[in-house]
Amino acid sequence: MALLSQPFNALIIGSSGTIGSAFMALLQSNPGCTSVIGLHRHSEIPIDYQQPESIEAAATALTSQGPFQLIINTIGVLHTADWMPEKRLEDINSDQLMDLMKINAIGPVLTIKHFSKLLDPQNSIMASLSAKVGSIEDNRLGGWYSYRASKAALNMLIKTAAIEFARTKPNTALVAIHPGTVNSRLSQPFRGEQIGRPPLDAASDMLRVIESLNKEDSGTFIAYSGERLPW
Ligand SMILES: NC(=O)c1ccc[n+]([C@@H]2O[C@H](COP(=O)([O-])OP(=O)(O)OC[C@H]3O[C@@H](n4cnc5c(N)ncnc54)[C@H](OP(=O)(O)O)[C@@H]3O)[C@@H](O)[C@H]2O)c1
């Protein structure tokens, strides 16, 4: 049985991003969605993964607005003002690795830790945007060391938390979702405009997948198409 009940309350974390904004737009016009709240670095309640204490503070500030039946975290970086993805071992440096781990893995798992307290214990879904390039088994091209490693770390953290949730939150599905290549700020330096899909298409595909999730799907890595991906 599908976990996402109607009507539902939703929370989008990273709502300033390309895919995050697309989720906001879709949910704002979805008749089944009673309310959707967006959080980002500059929202009224801010969340900034360079300041991990902001994660717990944001979750605490939202307590009275829950419970949420759906939380989607879209925060993630591939490149920053300081870093472009590494092409070869020679490019690896600890600062870049640390930064990407902080934003793509540590921030998201602390978000699961603190925001899972706001989930509806009766039925809820928490989805974090990962990336297929974080799949160790699927890695054929190499390169992008810190992005791949940070998304692989995120995948392991999600899988591990999902095993714990099966005991502590049996009516919650915790999943990693791959959006496909999307025309966005993140993909822009990598021909995103040419090879990426429109963000609204990606978000509506992912929402369709989310709407079909049931308890047994918790702890899986799923693509926007519904395909199960190897970890
Ligand atoms: N686009 C693709 O082709 C693609 C493919 C596979 C996976 N993904 C994943 O999809 C997710 C969304 O990507 P997107 O394409 O929508 O990228 P985007 O437009 O660059 O959005 C990234 C989001 O992350 C936020 N963010 C970055 N650093 C942050 C920090 N230190 N603290 C808090 N928030 C921070 C940004 O906030 P600001 O607005 O404040 O910068 C923004 O909301 C990411 O997790 C990405 O890895 C994307």
The ligand as an SDF file (V2000), in Angstrom:
LIG
                    3D

 48 52  0  0  0  0  0  0  0  0999 V2000
   21.2870   18.4860  -11.7750 N   0  0  0  0  0  0  0  0  0  0  0  0
   21.6540   17.2350  -12.0100 C   0  0  0  0  0  0  0  0  0  0  0  0
   21.8860   16.8500  -13.1780 O   0  0  0  0  0  0  0  0  0  0  0  0
   21.7890   16.2590  -10.8740 C   0  0  0  0  0  0  0  0  0  0  0  0
   22.1460   14.9320  -11.1670 C   0  0  0  0  0  0  0  0  0  0  0  0
   22.2690   14.0150  -10.1170 C   0  0  0  0  0  0  0  0  0  0  0  0
   22.0270   14.4300   -8.8170 C   0  0  0  0  0  0  0  0  0  0  0  0
   21.6870   15.7260   -8.5600 N   0  0  0  0  0  0  0  0  0  0  0  0
   21.4490   16.1080   -7.1500 C   0  0  0  0  0  0  0  0  0  0  0  0
   20.2370   16.8250   -7.0660 O   0  0  0  0  0  0  0  0  0  0  0  0
   20.2990   17.7710   -5.9750 C   0  0  0  0  0  0  0  0  0  0  0  0
   19.8150   19.1460   -6.4420 C   0  0  0  0  0  0  0  0  0  0  0  0
   20.6740   19.6260   -7.4470 O   0  0  0  0  0  0  0  0  0  0  0  0
   20.3150   20.8560   -8.4130 P   0  0  0  0  0  0  0  0  0  0  0  0
   20.6420   20.3710   -9.7700 O   0  0  0  0  0  0  0  0  0  0  0  0
   18.9550   21.3950   -8.1030 O   0  0  0  0  0  0  0  0  0  0  0  0
   21.4580   21.8920   -7.9640 O   0  0  0  0  0  0  0  0  0  0  0  0
   21.3880   23.4450   -7.5920 P   0  0  0  0  0  0  0  0  0  0  0  0
   20.4260   24.1630   -8.4690 O   0  0  0  0  0  0  0  0  0  0  0  0
   22.7990   23.8960   -7.5820 O   0  0  0  0  0  0  0  0  0  0  0  0
   20.7960   23.4390   -6.0860 O   0  0  0  0  0  0  0  0  0  0  0  0
   21.5920   23.0260   -5.0090 C   0  0  0  0  0  0  0  0  0  0  0  0
   20.9250   23.3410   -3.6900 C   0  0  0  0  0  0  0  0  0  0  0  0
   21.8610   23.0340   -2.6330 O   0  0  0  0  0  0  0  0  0  0  0  0
   21.9440   24.1740   -1.7750 C   0  0  0  0  0  0  0  0  0  0  0  0
   23.2330   24.2630   -1.0920 N   0  0  0  0  0  0  0  0  0  0  0  0
   24.4860   24.2620   -1.6140 C   0  0  0  0  0  0  0  0  0  0  0  0
   25.4000   24.3850   -0.6300 N   0  0  0  0  0  0  0  0  0  0  0  0
   24.7050   24.4600    0.5390 C   0  0  0  0  0  0  0  0  0  0  0  0
   25.0690   24.5850    1.9020 C   0  0  0  0  0  0  0  0  0  0  0  0
   26.3570   24.6950    2.3030 N   0  0  0  0  0  0  0  0  0  0  0  0
   24.1040   24.6100    2.8300 N   0  0  0  0  0  0  0  0  0  0  0  0
   22.7930   24.5250    2.4750 C   0  0  0  0  0  0  0  0  0  0  0  0
   22.3790   24.4330    1.1970 N   0  0  0  0  0  0  0  0  0  0  0  0
   23.3240   24.3830    0.2510 C   0  0  0  0  0  0  0  0  0  0  0  0
   21.7490   25.3580   -2.7000 C   0  0  0  0  0  0  0  0  0  0  0  0
   21.4670   26.5150   -1.9290 O   0  0  0  0  0  0  0  0  0  0  0  0
   21.7690   28.0170   -2.4890 P   0  0  0  0  0  0  0  0  0  0  0  0
   20.6190   28.3350   -3.4150 O   0  0  0  0  0  0  0  0  0  0  0  0
   21.8170   28.8350   -1.2500 O   0  0  0  0  0  0  0  0  0  0  0  0
   23.0890   27.9460   -3.2160 O   0  0  0  0  0  0  0  0  0  0  0  0
   20.5700   24.8340   -3.5100 C   0  0  0  0  0  0  0  0  0  0  0  0
   19.3760   24.9390   -2.7680 O   0  0  0  0  0  0  0  0  0  0  0  0
   21.7500   17.7330   -5.4680 C   0  0  0  0  0  0  0  0  0  0  0  0
   21.8190   16.9320   -4.3150 O   0  0  0  0  0  0  0  0  0  0  0  0
   22.5110   17.0590   -6.6170 C   0  0  0  0  0  0  0  0  0  0  0  0
   23.6640   16.3760   -6.1720 O   0  0  0  0  0  0  0  0  0  0  0  0
   21.5520   16.6430   -9.5550 C   0  0  0  0  0  0  0  0  0  0  0  0
  1  2  1  0
  2  3  2  0
  2  4  1  0
  4  5  1  0
  4 48  2  0
  5  6  2  0
  6  7  1  0
  7  8  2  0
  8  9  1  0
  8 48  1  0
  9 10  1  0
  9 46  1  0
 10 11  1  0
 11 12  1  0
 11 44  1  0
 12 13  1  0
 13 14  1  0
 14 15  2  0
 14 16  1  0
 14 17  1  0
 17 18  1  0
 18 19  2  0
 18 20  1  0
 18 21  1  0
 21 22  1  0
 22 23  1  0
 23 24  1  0
 23 42  1  0
 24 25  1  0
 25 26  1  0
 25 36  1  0
 26 27  1  0
 26 35  1  0
 27 28  2  0
 28 29  1  0
 29 30  1  0
 29 35  2  0
 30 31  1  0
 30 32  2  0
 32 33  1  0
 33 34  2  0
 34 35  1  0
 36 37  1  0
 36 42  1  0
 37 38  1  0
 38 39  2  0
 38 40  1  0
 38 41  1  0
 42 43  1  0
 44 45  1  0
 44 46  1  0
 46 47  1  0
M  CHG  2   8   1  16  -1
M  END
$$$$
